[in-house]
């Protein structure tokens, strides 16, 4: 039997068409919210991408996937791990079914990619923004979280 692990997506990997193309064995488990975290766009000369960072006044919606080892390797490549993004394991108290508040899983540990805060704040490309927006629609998340990330990143650049 193949070993599965849980993965938290908050940006472009919420886009189900792209995620399943990249990770064909991935399964959607549901969604959760990361308390005390916020979304921002950080990056490099080649582009700015979403990451999460601590903020006691915020929360971030995440899709929860079950992935296999080959899916994780594909994600590592896509995310530029370990140079661009780092991996963390977070405790997730509850996972709800997509589009509902029905709890389908409790007390799991899940892997998440985060960008170090020494990457500068920036603005996403139009393409990346559209990919993330579609992912938010796929998971029935409010677009205000993405819009706030854009606002906060723009304000932090000033």
C-alpha positions in Angstrom: 0.0 0.0 0.0 1.3 3.4 -0.9 1.9 5.9 1.9 -0.1 9.1 1.7 0.7 12.4 3.4 -1.4 15.5 3.8 -0.5 18.7 1.9 -1.9 22.2 2.5 -2.4 24.4 -0.6 -3.1 28.1 -0.4 -2.1 29.5 -3.8 -1.8 28.2 -7.4 -2.1 24.6 -6.2 -5.7 25.2 -5.3 -6.3 25.3 -9.0 -7.5 21.7 -9.5 -6.7 21.4 -13.2 -3.1 22.4 -12.6 -2.8 20.4 -9.4 -4.1 17.2 -10.9 -1.9 17.7 -14.0 1.2 18.2 -11.7 0.2 15.6 -9.1 -2.0 12.9 -10.7 -2.3 10.8 -7.6 -3.4 13.7 -5.3 -6.9 13.5 -3.8 -8.8 16.4 -2.4 -9.6 15.8 1.3 -11.3 19.1 2.1 -10.4 22.5 3.4 -9.2 24.2 6.6 -8.2 27.6 7.9 -4.8 28.5 9.3 -5.3 30.8 12.2 -2.7 33.5 13.0 -1.4 33.5 9.4 -1.7 35.9 6.4 -1.2 35.6 2.7 1.3 37.9 1.0 3.1 37.9 -2.4 6.9 37.6 -2.2 9.4 36.7 -4.7 12.4 37.5 -6.8 13.3 39.2 -10.1 11.4 36.4 -11.9 8.1 36.9 -10.2 6.1 37.2 -7.0 4.1 34.3 -5.6 1.9 33.6 -2.6 3.3 32.6 0.8 2.0 32.5 4.3 3.5 34.3 7.3 2.6 34.9 10.9 -0.1 37.5 11.7 -2.2 37.2 14.8 -5.1 39.1 13.2 -5.5 37.0 10.1 -6.3 33.5 8.8 -5.7 31.7 5.5 -8.0 29.3 3.8 -6.2 26.1 2.6 -7.1 23.2 0.5 -6.1 19.8 2.0 -4.8 17.1 -0.3 -3.6 13.6 0.2 -0.5 13.1 -1.9 2.0 10.3 -2.6 5.8 10.5 -2.7 5.9 11.2 -6.5 3.4 14.0 -6.1 5.6 15.5 -3.4 8.6 15.3 -5.7 6.6 17.1 -8.4 5.5 19.8 -5.9 9.2 20.2 -4.7 10.2 20.9 -8.3 7.3 23.3 -9.0 7.9 25.2 -5.7 11.6 25.4 -6.1 12.3 23.5 -2.9 14.6 23.9 -1.1 16.0 27.1 -2.6 12.9 29.2 -3.2 10.3 27.7 -0.8 10.9 25.7 2.4 8.7 22.9 3.9 7.1 22.9 7.2 4.7 20.5 9.0 1.7 22.1 10.7 -0.9 20.6 13.0 -4.4 20.9 11.6 -7.2 20.6 14.1 -10.1 20.1 11.6 -10.6 19.5 7.9 -14.0 20.2 6.4 -15.6 18.9 3.2 -15.2 21.4 0.3 -17.9 24.0 0.2 -19.2 23.0 3.7 -18.4 23.1 7.4 -18.8 19.4 7.8 -15.8 18.0 9.6 -14.3 15.0 7.7 -10.9 14.7 9.5 -9.4 15.8 12.9 -5.9 16.3 14.3 -3.7 15.7 11.3 -0.2 16.9 10.5 0.2 18.4 7.0 3.1 19.7 4.9 3.1 23.2 3.6 5.5 25.2 1.5 6.5 28.7 2.8 8.8 31.3 1.4 11.4 32.9 3.7 10.6 36.4 4.7 13.9 37.7 3.3 12.3 37.5 -0.2 10.9 40.9 -1.0 7.2 41.8 -1.3 6.0 42.1 -4.8 3.0 41.9 -7.1 2.0 38.7 -9.1 1.8 38.4 -12.8 -1.7 38.5 -14.4 -1.4 34.8 -15.2 -0.5 33.8 -11.7 -3.3 35.9 -10.3 -5.8 34.3 -12.6 -4.6 30.8 -11.7 -4.9 31.5 -8.0 -8.4 33.1 -8.5 -9.6 29.9 -10.2 -8.2 27.8 -7.4 -10.2 29.9 -4.9 -13.3 29.3 -7.0 -12.6 25.6 -7.2 -12.5 25.5 -3.3 -15.4 28.0 -2.8 -13.1 30.4 -0.9 -13.9 34.1 -0.6 -11.7 36.1 -3.0 -11.2 38.8 -0.3 -8.3 36.7 1.1 -6.4 37.0 -2.3 -7.4 40.7 -2.6 -6.1 41.4 0.9 -2.8 39.7 0.0 -2.5 41.9 -3.0 -3.3 45.0 -1.0 -0.9 44.1 1.9 1.9 43.3 -0.5 1.5 46.5 -2.5 1.4 48.5 0.8 4.5 46.8 2.1 6.4 47.7 -1.1 5.9 51.5 -0.5 
